[in-house]
Amino acid sequence: MGRGKIVIRRIDNATSRQVTFSKRRNGLLKKAKELAILCDAEVGLIVFSSTGKLHEFASSSMRNVIDRYNKVKEEHHQLMNPTSEAKFWQGEAVQLRQQLQYLQQSHRQLLGEELTGLNANDLQKLETKLEMSLKGVRIKKEKVLSDEISELQHKGSLVSEDNVELHRKVSHLVQENTDLKKKLYGSTHKHRDNDGLNAPISLQLSQPQPQKNYLPPETMTLGLQLNSKAS
């Protein structure tokens, strides 16, 4: 359940009002500091409590912020005059051109160029800046490599798990195949054995062999005699 909408009005209870002021003040100062650091902005914050206590924050110094504010405020008042407005923008163009030249020179010096006019102190500052930049690059590179290694390890772990699962499935299929073979061949051998025991015995009679006309000599003589008498 979300928080209810807070009505923006004066808090009557003094204790609650002081607690809310402390919390909101700290949050406001924190936001002002973050804005100055993240956006390279010049920030000045002045807060007076209900008791008259001063609370302030300045990214550089409060005097510089106030002086710059007064200067810009005065220039804006002068912008009502076209001539003053043209001078203002000319000054802004000059400042931007100077900033661009400074950045280009710093870039060339970081590349090791145009170092002739630098003394030992300037060279030391440039070396420190380069070391800090190199350190930041190395930290970023190590983080990128570490993230890539973690990602590869995660992918390797997933592949290993898939491999184990596939191995388990293959083993299961091999076991099922072995069981099926045992059932199939076992049933076949049993069927063959039963057929050999219960098969009917078939008897076949052999064909009679023709006998040779063999008579003893006495029978042949008697037959000849009978034939002679009959004739």
Number of C-alpha atoms within 10 A of each C-alpha: 3 4 5 6 6 6 7 6 6 7 12 8 8 9 10 11 13 15 11 13 14 13 10 12 16 13 12 15 19 12 12 19 19 15 15 16 13 8 8 10 14 18 18 21 15 11 14 10 12 10 7 8 8 10 13 12 17 19 19 13 12 17 11 14 17 13 11 13 13 12 12 12 12 11 14 14 12 14 16 10 10 10 10 15 16 12 12 16 12 12 12 12 12 12 12 12 12 12 12 12 12 12 12 12 15 15 13 13 16 16 11 10 11 13 15 7 7 12 9 8 9 12 14 12 11 18 13 12 13 14 12 12 13 12 12 12 12 12 12 12 12 12 12 12 12 12 12 12 12 12 12 12 12 12 12 12 12 12 12 12 12 12 12 12 12 12 12 12 12 12 12 12 12 12 12 12 12 12 11 12 12 12 11 11 11 11 11 12 11 10 11 10 10 11 11 9 8 8 8 8 6 5 6 6 5 6 6 6 6 6 6 6 5 7 8 7 9 8 10 11 11 11 11 11 12 10 10 9 7 7 6
